[in-house]
């Protein structure tokens, strides 16, 4: 995975944390809308992929802001829980 730390740091310096939190919310909302439109046949899969790309970048930025190690640990814990649910 590519290291975007410099890019993430520049975004915080330019726009600030609060603006980036708001941007993440906006990108997630756009993904939600895109998935709803896709499920109804109103957009093609490329529209969803484009929104996924935006959300992926924001997730990377948020992970960097909150600490990648902490996020990785939380993901690992969620995966353990998911595996337990799948084994039931």
C-alpha positions in Angstrom: 0.0 0.0 0.0 1.3 3.4 -0.9 2.3 5.8 1.9 0.3 9.0 1.6 1.4 10.5 4.9 2.8 13.7 3.2 -0.4 14.2 1.3 -2.5 13.7 4.4 -0.4 16.1 6.4 -0.6 18.8 3.6 -4.4 18.5 3.6 -4.6 19.1 7.3 -2.2 22.1 7.1 -4.2 23.6 4.2 -7.8 23.0 5.3 -7.6 21.8 9.0 -9.0 18.8 10.8 -12.6 20.0 11.1 -12.9 20.6 7.4 -11.5 17.1 6.7 -14.0 15.5 9.1 -16.7 17.3 7.2 -15.3 16.2 3.9 -15.2 12.6 5.0 -18.9 12.9 6.0 -19.7 14.4 2.6 -17.8 11.6 0.7 -19.6 8.9 2.7 -23.0 10.5 2.0 -22.1 10.6 -1.7 -21.2 6.9 -1.6 -24.5 6.1 0.1 -26.4 8.0 -2.6 -24.4 6.3 -5.3 -25.1 2.8 -3.9 -28.8 3.6 -3.7 -28.9 4.8 -7.3 -26.9 1.8 -8.4 -29.2 -0.7 -6.7 -32.1 1.0 -8.7 -30.2 0.9 -12.0 -29.9 4.7 -12.2 -26.0 4.8 -12.3 -23.4 2.3 -13.5 -20.8 0.6 -11.4 -18.2 3.3 -12.3 -20.1 5.9 -10.3 -19.9 3.6 -7.3 -16.2 3.0 -7.9 -15.5 6.7 -8.1 -17.2 7.3 -4.8 -15.4 4.3 -3.3 -12.1 6.0 -4.3 -13.1 9.2 -2.6 -14.1 7.4 0.6 -10.9 5.3 0.5 -8.8 8.4 0.4 -10.8 9.9 3.3 -10.5 6.7 5.3 -6.7 6.8 4.7 -6.6 10.4 5.9 -8.8 9.7 9.0 -6.7 6.7 9.8 -3.5 8.8 9.6 -5.2 11.5 11.8 -6.3 9.1 14.5 -3.3 6.7 14.3 -2.9 3.9 11.8 -1.8 1.4 14.5 -5.0 2.1 16.5 -7.2 1.7 13.4 -5.4 -1.5 12.4 -5.9 -3.0 15.9 -9.6 -2.1 15.8 -10.0 -3.7 12.3 -8.3 -6.8 13.6 -10.7 -7.0 16.5 -13.7 -6.5 14.2 -12.4 -9.3 11.9 -12.2 -11.6 14.9 -15.8 -10.8 15.8 -16.9 -11.3 12.2 -15.2 -14.7 12.1 -17.0 -15.7 15.2 -20.4 -14.7 13.7 -19.6 -16.6 10.5 -18.8 -19.7 12.5 -22.1 -19.7 14.3 
